[in-house]
Amino acid sequence: MATLTYAYADQTAVVGPLAEEENPHSWDLCATHRDRISAPVGWELVRVDRIELDEEDDLMALAEAVKEDGRVTTGLVDDRSAGSGADPIDYSATFDGADPANSNHPVFRTRRVAYAKKARRAHLSVVPDETAPAEPEQD
């Protein structure tokens, strides 16, 4: 047996040891499905055989990762308390599956997140150095 966990924001599917706690992003798999599962097109599939936590730092890193993963709603449940709308990941959806701008479906949300990440990177621009000497014009 194994647990399949989707990290929608990272477009990653993780197949690992059977989870002891419930997670809305996870599904338990039998051995046959564990061995045959594949990730959606464009996603990465990560297989983890065992998880060993020897140090407190490892445990804290895992706790932070789970905390961050749990911040994002999957769209698979009707969570009407989700977000204020300011964050493209954690937003208050209208639950209209046909409208990509408001749908809580993971496919549409993944596109909104990718667009938001691209927009955040695009806020920087190159500006000329006004203290540098001007280049001579070429004829």
Number of C-alpha atoms within 10 A of each C-alpha: 14 21 19 22 19 21 17 20 16 13 15 17 22 18 24 20 17 15 15 7 6 9 12 13 18 17 15 18 18 11 10 9 13 17 13 7 13 14 14 11 7 8 15 15 17 15 15 12 10 9 8 8 11 8 8 9 10 12 13 12 11 13 12 12 12 12 11 10 18 14 13 17 22 22 18 11 10 12 14 11 10 15 17 11 11 9 11 18 23 19 19 19 21 12 15 12 13 11 12 14 14 17 18 28 20 16 12 17 24 18 15 17 18 14 12 15 12 11 11 9 9 9 7 8 6 5 6 6 8 7 6 7 7 8 6 6 5 4 3
